[in-house]
């Protein structure tokens, strides 16, 4: 087992788009401002390079 849980920010797109109803533009703007982010934004907190991040995704 590589990971016990999904990495930080894994569900951002689902939550912000599907549940909160934000569009691609709004999501991109929040990401650019640093309001939201993912594990790749944090040095040392990234999953392995070969991990695709989609295996087992609910959407």
Secondary structure as UniProt FT lines:
FT   TURN            8..11
FT   HELIX           12..13
FT   HELIX           14..19
FT   HELIX           24..33
FT   HELIX           39..41
FT   TURN            43..44
FT   TURN            49..50
FT   TURN            55..56
//
